Amino acid sequence: MKFLVLVLGLAAVALAELEDAELPRLAMQNPDLFGGDMAGIDGPQDAERNAIPGQFYRWPNARVPYVIDYSLGGYSGLMNQAFQAYASSTCVRFVPRTNERDYIYIFPGQGCYSHVGKTGGQQPLSLGNGCLYIGTVIHELGHALGFYHEQNRSDRDDHLIIYIQNVVRGMESNFAKLAPSQNILYTGFDYNSVMIYGNKAFSTNGQPTMVARNGQRLTEPYEKNGMTQSDITRVNKMYNC
């Protein structure tokens, strides 16, 4: 009996560790959001109103006011590291809000998500359980600036093979391509971009849902330490730095 209890206990610990390991990936795969973490968009057909080309969705003067919920106060160092990643390589500045009408409100919601570009008023950016990694924070801030996922680019089929049969049923739309009018391709496709998901994103069976045509492994945002040079170039071009 004691042996059985020990085995069951070890199995429970192993399962908990597996769930913890999966949390950073699953936190960015909200079934109710386009792409798993983009709020305010019902699908690619709705993306035009939040399209990257629209100047209305840019932050004026590359300045993004923010408010951080008090409950995330213990992560101020991580937040500042993410803000500094943009400040050190682009002209974008994330600044504490004073009285600005438009700003991002960073709080611990259900998973990780952000709107794409400036939407007006208080704009939620969620960093819930599994989201407090530097790559994830930079990724969500990238959405707030106006960037979609790399795997949704209008030219992605030239660079990725999508295995839709391995995608969780009902979540296939997360691999829809944007129309050319819905994105500006400031640089070539970047397999290492902080804005691309990993090989098994939204997988229903543990098998890859997308594979790089050049054969390299695709890593999740939370596995990354920052932006690539391509990511930096795109921000600088979008905001005329």
C-alpha angles and dihedrals in degrees: 000000000000089000091052091049090050092050092048090048093052090047091052091050091049091049092049091050090049091050091048090051091051095046098084090054097042092046087069094049104075107168092214096057131074109252089005096277110037113104127203095032122100094193143313091298088061096045094089092080090056094034121152092235093063112103090202089070094056120099108245115251089001088279119137117190115207143186120202117208112245091240089068093053091112089063098054090116092056092047092050090049090055093046090049091052087066096037094052096052107023139035091249115115126193106205133181110263119251108172103325116144094216118053143132119255111208113204141150102262131152103311126315123318146137140179116254111252126336111326100174134258121021106354117197121226112181125209103174131156111331094018104090098100123114094239092050093049092049089048094054091045086052089058090049089054091053109271128134126203119291090231090060095055115128090242097045096113088068089061109025136051110214118208099199092175088069094053121104108263111262093024098079091107089071087077096051116127123239117238115251088252090059099060140036112218099215092173139008122283112291119207090189098048117135085230096064126089127225131269094267101044111150091359117168096193107028091260124121118277094190133020130192113245089223090057099243123138116258113222129205121252092249089059092059127087098207148318126323121232087259091055090050093049091052093052091048092049094046092051096037093240 
